[in-house]
Amino acid sequence: MILAWFFAHSYFDWIVLVAGALWVTEYFRSRSQGEGGPRHVSIEPFARTLGVPVRTQQRTLKVRWNGVLLNLAAHEETAGLRTVTLLDIASPSFHKAPFCFVVRPQKATVREADLVENSRIPGIKFEYQLRRAEVHQSLEAAANLPDLFADVMAASNGAELLAWGGGDAHVQKLFFNGRVVHTSALLAESAPRATLAALLDSHVAFHLNLLDLVDDVDFKAPM
């Protein structure tokens, strides 16, 4: 602004106007992005659906489902002009593998940034180089070991899980960070127990298939 006053004095008013407009645009864009981030909420509605007693404001719930330990959490995000609640289902593998991937529907309700080689997968402290992986045209995926990811999808119910859902539930993302398998689903609080139970069944089936395959791989990279 100071330089504009001295070297472009005749255009100073226009420069101030444009600079102000840019600042306002950036301010509201940044505020919108901040509001659209995840906001953790109580897990109580989903626990109630499962018939598990919890405190009103409890944020996480551990359950054993079909022999697999699951950690359930919920958060809100802004999708377009509405706020939606997503259920995160996480199942630990109890060992580390130098393998990670993320796969999601092309038309997910909650849109995220494009997948690139330096996309961050939650739960990884260092950066893997991701590469685009071939999946059904309705999906998009990236993995640090695309060939192994292809084997995982072929040997498991991954595609079915991502296509799974009905009026009350839609899977938004499935990812593995080398330690924990995550399914993120848009699930109505009014969804019946059968819907939530079917989602948990599908997640556990994918978890077990993934670990069976990964346990047979002799990784050469340090873990």
C-alpha positions as CSV (number, residue, x, y, z in Angstrom):
1,M,0.0,0.0,0.0
2,I,2.8,2.4,0.9
3,L,4.5,1.8,-2.5
4,A,1.2,2.3,-4.3
5,W,0.8,5.7,-2.5
6,F,4.2,6.9,-3.7
7,F,4.5,5.3,-7.2
8,A,0.9,4.9,-8.3
9,H,-0.9,7.7,-6.5
10,S,-3.4,8.2,-9.3
11,Y,-4.5,4.6,-9.0
12,F,-4.3,4.4,-5.2
13,D,-8.1,4.3,-4.6
14,W,-8.5,1.4,-7.1
15,I,-5.6,-0.5,-5.5
16,V,-7.1,-0.1,-2.0
17,L,-10.5,-1.3,-3.3
18,V,-9.1,-4.4,-5.0
19,A,-6.9,-5.2,-2.1
20,G,-9.9,-4.9,0.3
21,A,-12.0,-7.2,-1.9
22,L,-9.2,-9.8,-2.0
23,W,-8.9,-9.7,1.8
24,V,-12.6,-10.1,2.3
25,T,-12.7,-13.0,-0.1
26,E,-9.8,-14.8,1.5
27,Y,-11.2,-14.2,5.0
28,F,-14.6,-15.8,4.3
29,R,-13.0,-18.6,2.3
30,S,-10.7,-19.4,5.2
31,R,-13.5,-19.1,7.7
32,S,-15.7,-21.4,5.6
33,Q,-13.0,-24.0,5.4
34,G,-12.5,-23.8,9.2
35,E,-16.3,-24.3,9.8
36,G,-16.3,-27.3,7.3
37,G,-13.7,-29.2,9.3
38,P,-14.5,-32.1,11.6
39,R,-16.2,-31.4,14.9
40,H,-16.3,-34.3,17.3
41,V,-19.7,-35.1,18.7
42,S,-21.3,-37.6,21.1
43,I,-21.3,-41.2,20.1
44,E,-24.5,-41.7,22.2
45,P,-27.0,-41.9,19.4
46,F,-25.1,-44.8,17.7
47,A,-24.4,-46.5,21.0
48,R,-28.1,-46.3,21.8
49,T,-28.9,-48.0,18.4
50,L,-26.5,-50.8,19.3
51,G,-28.1,-51.1,22.8
52,V,-24.8,-50.1,24.6
53,P,-25.2,-47.7,27.5
54,V,-22.8,-44.7,27.4
55,R,-22.6,-41.2,29.0
56,T,-24.5,-38.4,27.2
57,Q,-21.3,-36.6,25.9
58,Q,-19.1,-39.7,25.5
59,R,-17.0,-39.2,22.3
60,T,-15.8,-42.8,21.7
61,L,-17.0,-46.3,22.2
62,K,-15.0,-49.6,22.2
63,V,-17.0,-52.7,21.2
64,R,-16.0,-56.2,20.2
65,W,-17.8,-57.2,17.0
66,N,-17.5,-60.6,15.5
67,G,-14.4,-61.1,17.5
68,V,-12.7,-57.8,16.3
69,L,-12.1,-54.8,18.6
70,L,-13.7,-51.7,17.1
71,N,-13.4,-48.1,18.2
72,L,-16.4,-46.0,17.2
73,A,-16.4,-42.2,17.1
74,A,-18.6,-39.6,15.4
75,H,-18.0,-36.1,14.0
76,E,-19.9,-33.5,12.1
77,E,-18.8,-31.9,8.9
78,T,-20.3,-29.3,6.6
79,A,-21.3,-30.7,3.2
80,G,-22.5,-27.9,1.0
81,L,-25.2,-26.1,2.9
82,R,-25.9,-28.7,5.5
83,T,-24.2,-30.3,8.4
84,V,-23.9,-34.1,8.4
85,T,-22.8,-36.7,11.0
86,L,-20.1,-39.3,10.1
87,L,-19.4,-42.4,12.0
88,D,-15.8,-43.5,12.0
89,I,-15.2,-47.2,12.6
90,A,-11.6,-48.1,13.4
91,S,-10.1,-51.5,14.0
92,P,-6.4,-51.9,15.0
93,S,-4.2,-54.5,13.5
94,F,-1.9,-54.6,16.6
95,H,1.2,-54.5,14.3
96,K,2.8,-52.2,11.8
97,A,3.1,-52.6,8.1
98,P,4.8,-50.2,5.7
99,F,1.6,-50.2,3.6
100,C,-1.2,-47.6,3.4
101,F,-4.0,-46.7,1.1
102,V,-7.2,-44.6,0.8
103,V,-10.2,-45.4,-1.4
104,R,-13.4,-43.4,-1.6
105,P,-16.5,-43.0,-3.9
106,Q,-16.1,-40.5,-6.7
107,K,-19.5,-39.0,-5.6
108,A,-19.0,-38.9,-1.9
109,T,-21.3,-36.5,-0.1
110,V,-18.4,-35.1,1.9
111,R,-15.8,-34.1,-0.7
112,E,-12.1,-34.0,0.1
113,A,-9.0,-32.7,-1.6
114,D,-7.9,-34.5,-4.8
115,L,-5.7,-37.5,-4.1
116,V,-2.0,-36.8,-5.0
117,E,1.3,-38.4,-4.2
118,N,1.7,-36.3,-1.0
119,S,-1.8,-36.7,0.3
120,R,-1.8,-37.3,4.0
121,I,-3.4,-40.4,5.5
122,P,-4.6,-39.8,9.1
123,G,-2.5,-41.7,11.6
124,I,0.8,-41.7,9.7
125,K,3.6,-39.7,11.3
126,F,5.8,-39.6,8.2
127,E,5.0,-39.2,4.5
128,Y,4.6,-42.1,2.1
129,Q,4.7,-41.4,-1.6
130,L,1.2,-42.4,-2.8
131,R,0.4,-43.4,-6.4
132,R,-3.0,-43.6,-8.0
133,A,-4.5,-47.1,-8.0
134,E,-6.8,-48.6,-10.5
135,V,-10.3,-49.2,-9.1
136,H,-13.9,-49.3,-10.4
137,Q,-14.8,-46.1,-12.2
138,S,-17.2,-45.1,-9.4
139,L,-14.2,-45.0,-7.0
140,E,-10.9,-43.3,-6.6
141,A,-7.9,-44.6,-4.7
142,A,-4.2,-44.0,-3.9
143,A,-1.7,-46.3,-2.2
144,N,2.0,-46.5,-1.6
145,L,2.0,-50.1,-3.0
146,P,-0.6,-50.1,-5.7
147,D,0.0,-53.7,-6.7
148,L,-0.6,-54.9,-3.1
149,F,-3.6,-52.6,-2.9
150,A,-5.0,-54.3,-6.0
151,D,-4.6,-57.7,-4.4
152,V,-6.3,-56.5,-1.3
153,M,-9.3,-55.2,-3.2
154,A,-9.5,-58.4,-5.3
155,A,-9.3,-60.6,-2.2
156,S,-11.7,-58.7,0.0
157,N,-15.1,-57.0,0.0
158,G,-13.6,-53.5,-0.4
159,A,-15.6,-52.5,-3.5
160,E,-18.8,-53.9,-2.0
161,L,-18.2,-52.0,1.3
162,L,-17.6,-48.7,-0.5
163,A,-20.8,-49.3,-2.6
164,W,-22.7,-50.4,0.5
165,G,-25.5,-48.4,1.8
166,G,-29.0,-47.4,1.4
167,G,-31.2,-44.5,2.3
168,D,-29.8,-44.3,5.8
169,A,-26.1,-45.0,5.2
170,H,-23.4,-44.3,2.7
171,V,-19.7,-45.1,3.1
172,Q,-17.5,-42.0,2.4
173,K,-14.0,-43.4,2.8
174,L,-12.0,-46.5,3.6
175,F,-8.4,-46.2,4.5
176,F,-5.5,-48.1,6.1
177,N,-2.5,-46.3,7.7
178,G,-0.4,-49.4,8.3
179,R,-1.8,-50.0,11.8
180,V,-5.6,-49.3,11.8
181,V,-8.3,-49.9,9.3
182,H,-10.9,-47.1,9.1
183,T,-14.3,-46.9,7.5
184,S,-16.0,-43.4,7.5
185,A,-19.7,-43.6,6.8
186,L,-22.5,-41.1,6.6
187,L,-25.1,-42.6,8.8
188,A,-28.5,-41.2,9.9
189,E,-29.0,-41.2,13.7
190,S,-32.5,-42.7,12.9
191,A,-30.9,-45.6,11.0
192,P,-32.2,-49.0,12.4
193,R,-29.9,-51.3,14.3
194,A,-29.9,-53.7,11.3
195,T,-28.3,-51.0,9.1
196,L,-25.5,-50.2,11.6
197,A,-24.9,-53.9,12.3
198,A,-24.6,-54.6,8.6
199,L,-22.1,-51.8,8.3
200,L,-20.0,-53.2,11.2
201,D,-20.2,-56.7,9.7
202,S,-18.8,-55.4,6.4
203,H,-16.0,-53.4,8.0
204,V,-14.9,-56.4,10.1
205,A,-14.9,-58.7,7.0
206,F,-12.7,-56.2,5.1
207,H,-10.4,-55.9,8.2
208,L,-9.9,-59.7,8.5
209,N,-9.3,-60.1,4.7
210,L,-6.8,-57.3,4.7
211,L,-4.8,-58.7,7.6
212,D,-4.8,-62.2,6.2
213,L,-3.2,-60.8,3.0
214,V,-0.8,-58.4,4.7
215,D,0.4,-61.0,7.2
216,D,1.6,-63.2,4.2
217,V,3.7,-60.3,2.7
218,D,7.4,-60.1,3.3
219,F,7.9,-56.4,3.3
220,K,11.5,-55.3,2.4
221,A,11.0,-51.8,3.6
222,P,11.8,-51.0,7.3
223,M,8.7,-50.9,9.5
